[in-house]
Amino acid sequence: MKERLEMEKKEKEDEFKLKELEMKERLEMEKKQDELKLKQAELEMRERLEMEKIKTEMVKEESNTKVQSKSEYFDAAKNIRWFSIL
């Protein structure tokens, strides 16, 4: 009887240790998943920032070319007016 109780106690302890290990593994996996999600979000933010920088540069270049083309247009208009006066 005493041996049987000791065996049952040992089995319960083993079950407890096994469950404890499983919980530790689960926590580690969840922690790693959270870290991966955080890294993924960080990468996405960097990509968005890079795209915004590119868009800003494109808008700057586009506005510079528009300004140049307008100034060229007005220069041409001045020249036409100047020559029509002569």
N, CA, C and O atoms as a Maestro MAE file, in Angstrom:
{
 s_m_m2io_version
 :::
 2.0.0
}

f_m_ct {
 s_m_title
 :::
 protein
 m_atom[344] {
  # First column is atom index #
  i_m_mmod_type
  r_m_x_coord
  r_m_y_coord
  r_m_z_coord
  i_m_residue_number
  s_m_chain_name
  s_m_pdb_residue_name
  s_m_pdb_atom_name
  i_m_atomic_number
  :::
  1 25 0.816 -1.194 0.000 1 A "MET " " N  " 7
  2 3 0.000 0.000 0.000 1 A "MET " " CA " 6
  3 2 0.860 1.259 0.000 1 A "MET " " C  " 6
  4 15 0.612 2.193 -0.763 1 A "MET " " O  " 8
  5 25 1.870 1.272 0.863 2 A "LYS " " N  " 7
  6 3 2.765 2.417 0.940 2 A "LYS " " CA " 6
  7 2 3.517 2.597 -0.374 2 A "LYS " " C  " 6
  8 15 3.687 3.722 -0.845 2 A "LYS " " O  " 8
  9 25 3.958 1.513 -0.954 3 A "GLU " " N  " 7
  10 3 4.667 1.569 -2.240 3 A "GLU " " CA " 6
  11 2 3.770 2.127 -3.331 3 A "GLU " " C  " 6
  12 15 4.197 2.911 -4.179 3 A "GLU " " O  " 8
  13 25 2.540 1.709 -3.286 4 A "ARG " " N  " 7
  14 3 1.580 2.171 -4.295 4 A "ARG " " CA " 6
  15 2 1.373 3.686 -4.178 4 A "ARG " " C  " 6
  16 15 1.336 4.389 -5.187 4 A "ARG " " O  " 8
  17 25 1.239 4.178 -2.961 5 A "LEU " " N  " 7
  18 3 1.078 5.613 -2.733 5 A "LEU " " CA " 6
  19 2 2.311 6.392 -3.202 5 A "LEU " " C  " 6
  20 15 2.199 7.470 -3.786 5 A "LEU " " O  " 8
  21 25 3.467 5.828 -2.936 6 A "GLU " " N  " 7
  22 3 4.706 6.468 -3.374 6 A "GLU " " CA " 6
  23 2 4.793 6.509 -4.897 6 A "GLU " " C  " 6
  24 15 5.245 7.500 -5.470 6 A "GLU " " O  " 8
  25 25 4.363 5.437 -5.547 7 A "MET " " N  " 7
  26 3 4.363 5.403 -7.016 7 A "MET " " CA " 6
  27 2 3.395 6.436 -7.583 7 A "MET " " C  " 6
  28 15 3.709 7.128 -8.551 7 A "MET " " O  " 8
  29 25 2.224 6.534 -6.975 8 A "GLU " " N  " 7
  30 3 1.234 7.515 -7.429 8 A "GLU " " CA " 6
  31 2 1.760 8.937 -7.229 8 A "GLU " " C  " 6
  32 15 1.584 9.814 -8.075 8 A "GLU " " O  " 8
  33 25 2.411 9.132 -6.083 9 A "LYS " " N  " 7
  34 3 2.994 10.446 -5.807 9 A "LYS " " CA " 6
  35 2 4.066 10.775 -6.844 9 A "LYS " " C  " 6
  36 15 4.140 11.899 -7.341 9 A "LYS " " O  " 8
  37 25 4.885 9.793 -7.157 10 A "LYS " " N  " 7
  38 3 5.951 9.985 -8.158 10 A "LYS " " CA " 6
  39 2 5.341 10.290 -9.521 10 A "LYS " " C  " 6
  40 15 5.836 11.160 -10.237 10 A "LYS " " O  " 8
  41 25 4.283 9.592 -9.885 11 A "GLU " " N  " 7
  42 3 3.605 9.828 -11.161 11 A "GLU " " CA " 6
  43 2 3.042 11.248 -11.218 11 A "GLU " " C  " 6
  44 15 3.170 11.934 -12.232 11 A "GLU " " O  " 8
  45 25 2.421 11.681 -10.124 12 A "LYS " " N  " 7
  46 3 1.858 13.037 -10.059 12 A "LYS " " CA " 6
  47 2 2.965 14.083 -10.186 12 A "LYS " " C  " 6
  48 15 2.803 15.089 -10.876 12 A "LYS " " O  " 8
  49 25 4.079 13.837 -9.520 13 A "GLU " " N  " 7
  50 3 5.210 14.764 -9.616 13 A "GLU " " CA " 6
  51 2 5.740 14.827 -11.046 13 A "GLU " " C  " 6
  52 15 6.056 15.900 -11.559 13 A "GLU " " O  " 8
  53 25 5.829 13.669 -11.671 14 A "ASP " " N  " 7
  54 3 6.293 13.625 -13.057 14 A "ASP " " CA " 6
  55 2 5.325 14.359 -13.992 14 A "ASP " " C  " 6
  56 15 5.748 15.089 -14.889 14 A "ASP " " O  " 8
  57 25 4.025 14.157 -13.769 15 A "GLU " " N  " 7
  58 3 3.017 14.857 -14.571 15 A "GLU " " CA " 6
  59 2 3.139 16.368 -14.383 15 A "GLU " " C  " 6
  60 15 3.058 17.142 -15.336 15 A "GLU " " O  " 8
  61 25 3.335 16.759 -13.134 16 A "PHE " " N  " 7
  62 3 3.470 18.180 -12.831 16 A "PHE " " CA " 6
  63 2 4.698 18.769 -13.535 16 A "PHE " " C  " 6
  64 15 4.622 19.843 -14.132 16 A "PHE " " O  " 8
  65 25 5.816 18.065 -13.460 17 A "LYS " " N  " 7
  66 3 7.042 18.532 -14.116 17 A "LYS " " CA " 6
  67 2 6.854 18.629 -15.626 17 A "LYS " " C  " 6
  68 15 7.321 19.574 -16.262 17 A "LYS " " O  " 8
  69 25 6.170 17.645 -16.184 18 A "LEU " " N  " 7
  70 3 5.910 17.653 -17.621 18 A "LEU " " CA " 6
  71 2 5.039 18.847 -18.017 18 A "LEU " " C  " 6
  72 15 5.328 19.529 -19.000 18 A "LEU " " O  " 8
  73 25 3.987 19.095 -17.259 19 A "LYS " " N  " 7
  74 3 3.115 20.241 -17.534 19 A "LYS " " CA " 6
  75 2 3.879 21.551 -17.384 19 A "LYS " " C  " 6
  76 15 3.697 22.489 -18.160 19 A "LYS " " O  " 8
  77 25 4.731 21.595 -16.378 20 A "GLU " " N  " 7
  78 3 5.542 22.791 -16.156 20 A "GLU " " CA " 6
  79 2 6.459 23.051 -17.358 20 A "GLU " " C  " 6
  80 15 6.589 24.186 -17.817 20 A "GLU " " O  " 8
  81 25 7.086 21.994 -17.853 21 A "LEU " " N  " 7
  82 3 7.948 22.131 -19.034 21 A "LEU " " CA " 6
  83 2 7.147 22.574 -20.260 21 A "LEU " " C  " 6
  84 15 7.595 23.426 -21.027 21 A "LEU " " O  " 8
  85 25 5.970 21.994 -20.434 22 A "GLU " " N  " 7
  86 3 5.117 22.373 -21.562 22 A "GLU " " CA " 6
  87 2 4.734 23.843 -21.488 22 A "GLU " " C  " 6
  88 15 4.736 24.541 -22.501 22 A "GLU " " O  " 8
  89 25 4.407 24.312 -20.294 23 A "MET " " N  " 7
  90 3 4.046 25.718 -20.127 23 A "MET " " CA " 6
  91 2 5.233 26.630 -20.419 23 A "MET " " C  " 6
  92 15 5.073 27.678 -21.043 23 A "MET " " O  " 8
  93 25 6.414 26.237 -19.973 24 A "LYS " " N  " 7
  94 3 7.615 27.032 -20.253 24 A "LYS " " CA " 6
  95 2 7.867 27.104 -21.754 24 A "LYS " " C  " 6
  96 15 8.184 28.167 -22.288 24 A "LYS " " O  " 8
  97 25 7.724 25.969 -22.430 25 A "GLU " " N  " 7
  98 3 7.905 25.943 -23.882 25 A "GLU " " CA " 6
  99 2 6.886 26.841 -24.576 25 A "GLU " " C  " 6
  100 15 7.225 27.590 -25.492 25 A "GLU " " O  " 8
  101 25 5.642 26.758 -24.133 26 A "ARG " " N  " 7
  102 3 4.581 27.577 -24.725 26 A "ARG " " CA " 6
  103 2 4.887 29.066 -24.532 26 A "ARG " " C  " 6
  104 15 4.729 29.865 -25.455 26 A "ARG " " O  " 8
  105 25 5.326 29.426 -23.325 27 A "LEU " " N  " 7
  106 3 5.667 30.822 -23.052 27 A "LEU " " CA " 6
  107 2 6.826 31.291 -23.928 27 A "LEU " " C  " 6
  108 15 6.810 32.410 -24.440 27 A "LEU " " O  " 8
  109 25 7.826 30.436 -24.098 28 A "GLU " " N  " 7
  110 3 8.959 30.779 -24.961 28 A "GLU " " CA " 6
  111 2 8.510 30.986 -26.404 28 A "GLU " " C  " 6
  112 15 8.940 31.926 -27.072 28 A "GLU " " O  " 8
  113 25 7.643 30.099 -26.875 29 A "MET " " N  " 7
  114 3 7.135 30.217 -28.245 29 A "MET " " CA " 6
  115 2 6.339 31.508 -28.415 29 A "MET " " C  " 6
  116 15 6.495 32.209 -29.415 29 A "MET " " O  " 8
  117 25 5.491 31.820 -27.447 30 A "GLU " " N  " 7
  118 3 4.700 33.050 -27.515 30 A "GLU " " CA " 6
  119 2 5.605 34.273 -27.492 30 A "GLU " " C  " 6
  120 15 5.363 35.250 -28.200 30 A "GLU " " O  " 8
  121 25 6.644 34.210 -26.676 31 A "LYS " " N  " 7
  122 3 7.598 35.318 -26.602 31 A "LYS " " CA " 6
  123 2 8.297 35.505 -27.950 31 A "LYS " " C  " 6
  124 15 8.445 36.632 -28.422 31 A "LYS " " O  " 8
  125 25 8.721 34.414 -28.561 32 A "LYS " " N  " 7
  126 3 9.382 34.490 -29.868 32 A "LYS " " CA " 6
  127 2 8.424 35.017 -30.928 32 A "LYS " " C  " 6
  128 15 8.818 35.815 -31.780 32 A "LYS " " O  " 8
  129 25 7.171 34.577 -30.882 33 A "GLN " " N  " 7
  130 3 6.180 35.065 -31.841 33 A "GLN " " CA " 6
  131 2 5.951 36.560 -31.671 33 A "GLN " " C  " 6
  132 15 5.839 37.293 -32.653 33 A "GLN " " O  " 8
  133 25 5.881 37.007 -30.428 34 A "ASP " " N  " 7
  134 3 5.709 38.438 -30.172 34 A "ASP " " CA " 6
  135 2 6.902 39.232 -30.703 34 A "ASP " " C  " 6
  136 15 6.731 40.302 -31.286 34 A "ASP " " O  " 8
  137 25 8.106 38.705 -30.499 35 A "GLU " " N  " 7
  138 3 9.304 39.374 -31.002 35 A "GLU " " CA " 6
  139 2 9.280 39.443 -32.526 35 A "GLU " " C  " 6
  140 15 9.636 40.466 -33.112 35 A "GLU " " O  " 8
  141 25 8.859 38.354 -33.165 36 A "LEU " " N  " 7
  142 3 8.776 38.347 -34.624 36 A "LEU " " CA " 6
  143 2 7.739 39.342 -35.126 36 A "LEU " " C  " 6
  144 15 7.972 40.033 -36.118 36 A "LEU " " O  " 8
  145 25 6.603 39.419 -34.451 37 A "LYS " " N  " 7
  146 3 5.572 40.386 -34.837 37 A "LYS " " CA " 6
  147 2 6.098 41.807 -34.706 37 A "LYS " " C  " 6
  148 15 5.848 42.652 -35.565 37 A "LYS " " O  " 8
  149 25 6.824 42.062 -33.631 38 A "LEU " " N  " 7
  150 3 7.391 43.386 -33.412 38 A "LEU " " CA " 6
  151 2 8.404 43.730 -34.508 38 A "LEU " " C  " 6
  152 15 8.402 44.843 -35.034 38 A "LEU " " O  " 8
  153 25 9.263 42.775 -34.847 39 A "LYS " " N  " 7
  154 3 10.243 43.001 -35.912 39 A "LYS " " CA " 6
  155 2 9.548 43.232 -37.245 39 A "LYS " " C  " 6
  156 15 9.966 44.087 -38.025 39 A "LYS " " O  " 8
  157 25 8.495 42.475 -37.510 40 A "GLN " " N  " 7
  158 3 7.739 42.631 -38.751 40 A "GLN " " CA " 6
  159 2 7.119 44.025 -38.821 40 A "GLN " " C  " 6
  160 15 7.176 44.686 -39.858 40 A "GLN " " O  " 8
  161 25 6.532 44.461 -37.720 41 A "ALA " " N  " 7
  162 3 5.923 45.797 -37.680 41 A "ALA " " CA " 6
  163 2 6.981 46.878 -37.881 41 A "ALA " " C  " 6
  164 15 6.737 47.880 -38.551 41 A "ALA " " O  " 8
  165 25 8.150 46.667 -37.298 42 A "GLU " " N  " 7
  166 3 9.244 47.626 -37.451 42 A "GLU " " CA " 6
  167 2 9.697 47.696 -38.908 42 A "GLU " " C  " 6
  168 15 9.929 48.784 -39.434 42 A "GLU " " O  " 8
  169 25 9.820 46.556 -39.550 43 A "LEU " " N  " 7
  170 3 10.203 46.532 -40.962 43 A "LEU " " CA " 6
  171 2 9.164 47.228 -41.830 43 A "LEU " " C  " 6
  172 15 9.513 47.979 -42.741 43 A "LEU " " O  " 8
  173 25 7.896 46.982 -41.548 44 A "GLU " " N  " 7
  174 3 6.830 47.624 -42.316 44 A "GLU " " CA " 6
  175 2 6.875 49.134 -42.146 44 A "GLU " " C  " 6
  176 15 6.671 49.874 -43.109 44 A "GLU " " O  " 8
  177 25 7.140 49.597 -40.930 45 A "MET " " N  " 7
  178 3 7.240 51.038 -40.692 45 A "MET " " CA " 6
  179 2 8.422 51.633 -41.449 45 A "MET " " C  " 6
  180 15 8.308 52.711 -42.031 45 A "MET " " O  " 8
  181 25 9.539 50.946 -41.444 46 A "ARG " " N  " 7
  182 3 10.711 51.431 -42.187 46 A "ARG " " CA " 6
  183 2 10.415 51.505 -43.675 46 A "ARG " " C  " 6
  184 15 10.800 52.465 -44.342 46 A "ARG " " O  " 8
  185 25 9.729 50.493 -44.195 47 A "GLU " " N  " 7
  186 3 9.363 50.501 -45.611 47 A "GLU " " CA " 6
  187 2 8.441 51.667 -45.925 47 A "GLU " " C  " 6
  188 15 8.609 52.342 -46.941 47 A "GLU " " O  " 8
  189 25 7.462 51.906 -45.050 48 A "ARG " " N  " 7
  190 3 6.539 53.033 -45.266 48 A "ARG " " CA " 6
  191 2 7.286 54.358 -45.247 48 A "ARG " " C  " 6
  192 15 7.044 55.229 -46.082 48 A "ARG " " O  " 8
  193 25 8.206 54.504 -44.279 49 A "LEU " " N  " 7
  194 3 8.995 55.734 -44.209 49 A "LEU " " CA " 6
  195 2 9.833 55.922 -45.466 49 A "LEU " " C  " 6
  196 15 9.935 57.028 -45.998 49 A "LEU " " O  " 8
  197 25 10.426 54.843 -45.929 50 A "GLU " " N  " 7
  198 3 11.240 54.915 -47.146 50 A "GLU " " CA " 6
  199 2 10.378 55.309 -48.343 50 A "GLU " " C  " 6
  200 15 10.794 56.117 -49.173 50 A "GLU " " O  " 8
  201 25 9.183 54.739 -48.429 51 A "MET " " N  " 7
  202 3 8.275 55.087 -49.527 51 A "MET " " CA " 6
  203 2 7.861 56.555 -49.438 51 A "MET " " C  " 6
  204 15 7.768 57.234 -50.461 51 A "MET " " O  " 8
  205 25 7.617 57.042 -48.240 52 A "GLU " " N  " 7
  206 3 7.255 58.454 -48.070 52 A "GLU " " CA " 6
  207 2 8.410 59.358 -48.483 52 A "GLU " " C  " 6
  208 15 8.194 60.398 -49.104 52 A "GLU " " O  " 8
  209 25 9.640 58.964 -48.139 53 A "LYS " " N  " 7
  210 3 10.805 59.747 -48.559 53 A "LYS " " CA " 6
  211 2 10.895 59.792 -50.076 53 A "LYS " " C  " 6
  212 15 11.143 60.845 -50.663 53 A "LYS " " O  " 8
  213 25 10.690 58.638 -50.706 54 A "ILE " " N  " 7
  214 3 10.750 58.572 -52.167 54 A "ILE " " CA " 6
  215 2 9.655 59.442 -52.776 54 A "ILE " " C  " 6
  216 15 9.908 60.184 -53.725 54 A "ILE " " O  " 8
  217 25 8.441 59.355 -52.235 55 A "LYS " " N  " 7
  218 3 7.337 60.179 -52.738 55 A "LYS " " CA " 6
  219 2 7.658 61.659 -52.591 55 A "LYS " " C  " 6
  220 15 7.410 62.449 -53.502 55 A "LYS " " O  " 8
  221 25 8.215 62.033 -51.434 56 A "THR " " N  " 7
  222 3 8.568 63.429 -51.201 56 A "THR " " CA " 6
  223 2 9.600 63.894 -52.215 56 A "THR " " C  " 6
  224 15 9.479 64.986 -52.770 56 A "THR " " O  " 8
  225 25 10.610 63.076 -52.459 57 A "GLU " " N  " 7
  226 3 11.630 63.429 -53.450 57 A "GLU " " CA " 6
  227 2 11.020 63.566 -54.839 57 A "GLU " " C  " 6
  228 15 11.371 64.474 -55.592 57 A "GLU " " O  " 8
  229 25 10.107 62.661 -55.174 58 A "MET " " N  " 7
  230 3 9.468 62.720 -56.489 58 A "MET " " CA " 6
  231 2 8.642 63.997 -56.621 58 A "MET " " C  " 6
  232 15 8.650 64.633 -57.674 58 A "MET " " O  " 8
  233 25 7.932 64.373 -55.566 59 A "VAL " " N  " 7
  234 3 7.133 65.602 -55.604 59 A "VAL " " CA " 6
  235 2 8.043 66.813 -55.738 59 A "VAL " " C  " 6
  236 15 7.740 67.742 -56.488 59 A "VAL " " O  " 8
  237 25 9.164 66.805 -55.010 60 A "LYS " " N  " 7
  238 3 10.118 67.917 -55.122 60 A "LYS " " CA " 6
  239 2 10.639 68.031 -56.547 60 A "LYS " " C  " 6
  240 15 10.667 69.121 -57.120 60 A "LYS " " O  " 8
  241 25 11.050 66.905 -57.114 61 A "GLU " " N  " 7
  242 3 11.566 66.920 -58.484 61 A "GLU " " CA " 6
  243 2 10.493 67.377 -59.457 61 A "GLU " " C  " 6
  244 15 10.764 68.162 -60.367 61 A "GLU " " O  " 8
  245 25 9.280 66.888 -59.266 62 A "GLU " " N  " 7
  246 3 8.180 67.255 -60.153 62 A "GLU " " CA " 6
  247 2 7.880 68.747 -60.045 62 A "GLU " " C  " 6
  248 15 7.669 69.411 -61.059 62 A "GLU " " O  " 8
  249 25 7.860 69.275 -58.826 63 A "SER " " N  " 7
  250 3 7.572 70.701 -58.662 63 A "SER " " CA " 6
  251 2 8.707 71.542 -59.232 63 A "SER " " C  " 6
  252 15 8.460 72.618 -59.777 63 A "SER " " O  " 8
  253 25 9.944 71.074 -59.117 64 A "ASN " " N  " 7
  254 3 11.069 71.802 -59.709 64 A "ASN " " CA " 6
  255 2 10.952 71.847 -61.221 64 A "ASN " " C  " 6
  256 15 11.203 72.888 -61.828 64 A "ASN " " O  " 8
  257 25 10.576 70.743 -61.835 65 A "THR " " N  " 7
  258 3 10.448 70.742 -63.294 65 A "THR " " CA " 6
  259 2 9.265 71.593 -63.723 65 A "THR " " C  " 6
  260 15 9.327 72.242 -64.768 65 A "THR " " O  " 8
  261 25 8.190 71.608 -62.945 66 A "LYS " " N  " 7
  262 3 7.044 72.449 -63.288 66 A "LYS " " CA " 6
  263 2 7.423 73.917 -63.201 66 A "LYS " " C  " 6
  264 15 7.053 74.707 -64.070 66 A "LYS " " O  " 8
  265 25 8.160 74.289 -62.156 67 A "VAL " " N  " 7
  266 3 8.578 75.679 -62.008 67 A "VAL " " CA " 6
  267 2 9.480 76.061 -63.163 67 A "VAL " " C  " 6
  268 15 9.334 77.152 -63.713 67 A "VAL " " O  " 8
  269 25 10.393 75.214 -63.543 68 A "GLN " " N  " 7
  270 3 11.283 75.516 -64.655 68 A "GLN " " CA " 6
  271 2 10.491 75.672 -65.945 68 A "GLN " " C  " 6
  272 15 10.744 76.592 -66.723 68 A "GLN " " O  " 8
  273 25 9.548 74.790 -66.172 69 A "SER " " N  " 7
  274 3 8.805 74.879 -67.418 69 A "SER " " CA " 6
  275 2 7.966 76.150 -67.448 69 A "SER " " C  " 6
  276 15 7.808 76.744 -68.515 69 A "SER " " O  " 8
  277 25 7.420 76.589 -66.312 70 A "LYS " " N  " 7
  278 3 6.658 77.835 -66.271 70 A "LYS " " CA " 6
  279 2 7.570 79.022 -66.533 70 A "LYS " " C  " 6
  280 15 7.217 79.927 -67.288 70 A "LYS " " O  " 8
  281 25 8.740 79.018 -65.912 71 A "SER " " N  " 7
  282 3 9.650 80.143 -66.126 71 A "SER " " CA " 6
  283 2 10.122 80.175 -67.577 71 A "SER " " C  " 6
  284 15 10.274 81.249 -68.159 71 A "SER " " O  " 8
  285 25 10.351 79.014 -68.153 72 A "GLU " " N  " 7
  286 3 10.711 78.973 -69.576 72 A "GLU " " CA " 6
  287 2 9.570 79.510 -70.425 72 A "GLU " " C  " 6
  288 15 9.800 80.204 -71.415 72 A "GLU " " O  " 8
  289 25 8.356 79.195 -70.044 73 A "TYR " " N  " 7
  290 3 7.176 79.672 -70.771 73 A "TYR " " CA " 6
  291 2 7.103 81.197 -70.711 73 A "TYR " " C  " 6
  292 15 6.868 81.849 -71.729 73 A "TYR " " O  " 8
  293 25 7.302 81.764 -69.525 74 A "PHE " " N  " 7
  294 3 7.234 83.218 -69.390 74 A "PHE " " CA " 6
  295 2 8.390 83.898 -70.113 74 A "PHE " " C  " 6
  296 15 8.210 84.971 -70.689 74 A "PHE " " O  " 8
  297 25 9.577 83.289 -70.091 75 A "ASP " " N  " 7
  298 3 10.704 83.847 -70.842 75 A "ASP " " CA " 6
  299 2 10.381 83.878 -72.323 75 A "ASP " " C  " 6
  300 15 10.662 84.860 -73.010 75 A "ASP " " O  " 8
  301 25 9.794 82.809 -72.805 76 A "ALA " " N  " 7
  302 3 9.427 82.759 -74.222 76 A "ALA " " CA " 6
  303 2 8.366 83.808 -74.521 76 A "ALA " " C  " 6
  304 15 8.415 84.443 -75.574 76 A "ALA " " O  " 8
  305 25 7.420 84.001 -73.630 77 A "ALA " " N  " 7
  306 3 6.373 85.008 -73.831 77 A "ALA " " CA " 6
  307 2 6.977 86.404 -73.846 77 A "ALA " " C  " 6
  308 15 6.566 87.241 -74.651 77 A "ALA " " O  " 8
  309 25 7.944 86.674 -72.975 78 A "LYS " " N  " 7
  310 3 8.613 87.982 -72.966 78 A "LYS " " CA " 6
  311 2 9.337 88.213 -74.281 78 A "LYS " " C  " 6
  312 15 9.276 89.300 -74.856 78 A "LYS " " O  " 8
  313 25 10.022 87.180 -74.750 79 A "ASN " " N  " 7
  314 3 10.751 87.308 -76.015 79 A "ASN " " CA " 6
  315 2 9.792 87.598 -77.160 79 A "ASN " " C  " 6
  316 15 10.095 88.425 -78.020 79 A "ASN " " O  " 8
  317 25 8.663 86.946 -77.188 80 A "ILE " " N  " 7
  318 3 7.685 87.177 -78.258 80 A "ILE " " CA " 6
  319 2 7.183 88.612 -78.180 80 A "ILE " " C  " 6
  320 15 7.083 89.285 -79.205 80 A "ILE " " O  " 8
  321 25 6.868 89.086 -76.991 81 A "ARG " " N  " 7
  322 3 6.390 90.450 -76.828 81 A "ARG " " CA " 6
  323 2 7.478 91.447 -77.240 81 A "ARG " " C  " 6
  324 15 7.194 92.442 -77.906 81 A "ARG " " O  " 8
  325 25 8.688 91.182 -76.851 82 A "TRP " " N  " 7
  326 3 9.807 92.069 -77.166 82 A "TRP " " CA " 6
  327 2 9.996 92.172 -78.671 82 A "TRP " " C  " 6
  328 15 10.184 93.262 -79.212 82 A "TRP " " O  " 8
  329 25 9.944 91.014 -79.345 83 A "PHE " " N  " 7
  330 3 10.137 91.038 -80.795 83 A "PHE " " CA " 6
  331 2 8.933 91.623 -81.523 83 A "PHE " " C  " 6
  332 15 9.089 92.182 -82.608 83 A "PHE " " O  " 8
  333 25 7.757 91.511 -80.962 84 A "SER " " N  " 7
  334 3 6.584 92.078 -81.625 84 A "SER " " CA " 6
  335 2 6.583 93.599 -81.504 84 A "SER " " C  " 6
  336 15 5.993 94.282 -82.341 84 A "SER " " O  " 8
  337 25 7.240 94.142 -80.467 85 A "ILE " " N  " 7
  338 3 7.337 95.594 -80.315 85 A "ILE " " CA " 6
  339 2 8.281 96.147 -81.368 85 A "ILE " " C  " 6
  340 15 8.043 97.222 -81.917 85 A "ILE " " O  " 8
  341 25 9.332 95.431 -81.647 86 A "LEU " " N  " 7
  342 3 10.311 95.902 -82.623 86 A "LEU " " CA " 6
  343 2 9.697 95.821 -83.966 86 A "LEU " " C  " 6
  344 15 10.337 96.167 -84.959 86 A "LEU " " O  " 8
  :::
 }
 m_bond[343] {
  # First column is bond index #
  i_m_from
  i_m_to
  i_m_order
  :::
  1 1 2 1
  2 2 3 1
  3 3 4 2
  4 3 5 1
  5 5 6 1
  6 6 7 1
  7 7 8 2
  8 7 9 1
  9 9 10 1
  10 10 11 1
  11 11 12 2
  12 11 13 1
  13 13 14 1
  14 14 15 1
  15 15 16 2
  16 15 17 1
  17 17 18 1
  18 18 19 1
  19 19 20 2
  20 19 21 1
  21 21 22 1
  22 22 23 1
  23 23 24 2
  24 23 25 1
  25 25 26 1
  26 26 27 1
  27 27 28 2
  28 27 29 1
  29 29 30 1
  30 30 31 1
  31 31 32 2
  32 31 33 1
  33 33 34 1
  34 34 35 1
  35 35 36 2
  36 35 37 1
  37 37 38 1
  38 38 39 1
  39 39 40 2
  40 39 41 1
  41 41 42 1
  42 42 43 1
  43 43 44 2
  44 43 45 1
  45 45 46 1
  46 46 47 1
  47 47 48 2
  48 47 49 1
  49 49 50 1
  50 50 51 1
  51 51 52 2
  52 51 53 1
  53 53 54 1
  54 54 55 1
  55 55 56 2
  56 55 57 1
  57 57 58 1
  58 58 59 1
  59 59 60 2
  60 59 61 1
  61 61 62 1
  62 62 63 1
  63 63 64 2
  64 63 65 1
  65 65 66 1
  66 66 67 1
  67 67 68 2
  68 67 69 1
  69 69 70 1
  70 70 71 1
  71 71 72 2
  72 71 73 1
  73 73 74 1
  74 74 75 1
  75 75 76 2
  76 75 77 1
  77 77 78 1
  78 78 79 1
  79 79 80 2
  80 79 81 1
  81 81 82 1
  82 82 83 1
  83 83 84 2
  84 83 85 1
  85 85 86 1
  86 86 87 1
  87 87 88 2
  88 87 89 1
  89 89 90 1
  90 90 91 1
  91 91 92 2
  92 91 93 1
  93 93 94 1
  94 94 95 1
  95 95 96 2
  96 95 97 1
  97 97 98 1
  98 98 99 1
  99 99 100 2
  100 99 101 1
  101 101 102 1
  102 102 103 1
  103 103 104 2
  104 103 105 1
  105 105 106 1
  106 106 107 1
  107 107 108 2
  108 107 109 1
  109 109 110 1
  110 110 111 1
  111 111 112 2
  112 111 113 1
  113 113 114 1
  114 114 115 1
  115 115 116 2
  116 115 117 1
  117 117 118 1
  118 118 119 1
  119 119 120 2
  120 119 121 1
  121 121 122 1
  122 122 123 1
  123 123 124 2
  124 123 125 1
  125 125 126 1
  126 126 127 1
  127 127 128 2
  128 127 129 1
  129 129 130 1
  130 130 131 1
  131 131 132 2
  132 131 133 1
  133 133 134 1
  134 134 135 1
  135 135 136 2
  136 135 137 1
  137 137 138 1
  138 138 139 1
  139 139 140 2
  140 139 141 1
  141 141 142 1
  142 142 143 1
  143 143 144 2
  144 143 145 1
  145 145 146 1
  146 146 147 1
  147 147 148 2
  148 147 149 1
  149 149 150 1
  150 150 151 1
  151 151 152 2
  152 151 153 1
  153 153 154 1
  154 154 155 1
  155 155 156 2
  156 155 157 1
  157 157 158 1
  158 158 159 1
  159 159 160 2
  160 159 161 1
  161 161 162 1
  162 162 163 1
  163 163 164 2
  164 163 165 1
  165 165 166 1
  166 166 167 1
  167 167 168 2
  168 167 169 1
  169 169 170 1
  170 170 171 1
  171 171 172 2
  172 171 173 1
  173 173 174 1
  174 174 175 1
  175 175 176 2
  176 175 177 1
  177 177 178 1
  178 178 179 1
  179 179 180 2
  180 179 181 1
  181 181 182 1
  182 182 183 1
  183 183 184 2
  184 183 185 1
  185 185 186 1
  186 186 187 1
  187 187 188 2
  188 187 189 1
  189 189 190 1
  190 190 191 1
  191 191 192 2
  192 191 193 1
  193 193 194 1
  194 194 195 1
  195 195 196 2
  196 195 197 1
  197 197 198 1
  198 198 199 1
  199 199 200 2
  200 199 201 1
  201 201 202 1
  202 202 203 1
  203 203 204 2
  204 203 205 1
  205 205 206 1
  206 206 207 1
  207 207 208 2
  208 207 209 1
  209 209 210 1
  210 210 211 1
  211 211 212 2
  212 211 213 1
  213 213 214 1
  214 214 215 1
  215 215 216 2
  216 215 217 1
  217 217 218 1
  218 218 219 1
  219 219 220 2
  220 219 221 1
  221 221 222 1
  222 222 223 1
  223 223 224 2
  224 223 225 1
  225 225 226 1
  226 226 227 1
  227 227 228 2
  228 227 229 1
  229 229 230 1
  230 230 231 1
  231 231 232 2
  232 231 233 1
  233 233 234 1
  234 234 235 1
  235 235 236 2
  236 235 237 1
  237 237 238 1
  238 238 239 1
  239 239 240 2
  240 239 241 1
  241 241 242 1
  242 242 243 1
  243 243 244 2
  244 243 245 1
  245 245 246 1
  246 246 247 1
  247 247 248 2
  248 247 249 1
  249 249 250 1
  250 250 251 1
  251 251 252 2
  252 251 253 1
  253 253 254 1
  254 254 255 1
  255 255 256 2
  256 255 257 1
  257 257 258 1
  258 258 259 1
  259 259 260 2
  260 259 261 1
  261 261 262 1
  262 262 263 1
  263 263 264 2
  264 263 265 1
  265 265 266 1
  266 266 267 1
  267 267 268 2
  268 267 269 1
  269 269 270 1
  270 270 271 1
  271 271 272 2
  272 271 273 1
  273 273 274 1
  274 274 275 1
  275 275 276 2
  276 275 277 1
  277 277 278 1
  278 278 279 1
  279 279 280 2
  280 279 281 1
  281 281 282 1
  282 282 283 1
  283 283 284 2
  284 283 285 1
  285 285 286 1
  286 286 287 1
  287 287 288 2
  288 287 289 1
  289 289 290 1
  290 290 291 1
  291 291 292 2
  292 291 293 1
  293 293 294 1
  294 294 295 1
  295 295 296 2
  296 295 297 1
  297 297 298 1
  298 298 299 1
  299 299 300 2
  300 299 301 1
  301 301 302 1
  302 302 303 1
  303 303 304 2
  304 303 305 1
  305 305 306 1
  306 306 307 1
  307 307 308 2
  308 307 309 1
  309 309 310 1
  310 310 311 1
  311 311 312 2
  312 311 313 1
  313 313 314 1
  314 314 315 1
  315 315 316 2
  316 315 317 1
  317 317 318 1
  318 318 319 1
  319 319 320 2
  320 319 321 1
  321 321 322 1
  322 322 323 1
  323 323 324 2
  324 323 325 1
  325 325 326 1
  326 326 327 1
  327 327 328 2
  328 327 329 1
  329 329 330 1
  330 330 331 1
  331 331 332 2
  332 331 333 1
  333 333 334 1
  334 334 335 1
  335 335 336 2
  336 335 337 1
  337 337 338 1
  338 338 339 1
  339 339 340 2
  340 339 341 1
  341 341 342 1
  342 342 343 1
  343 343 344 2
  :::
 }
}
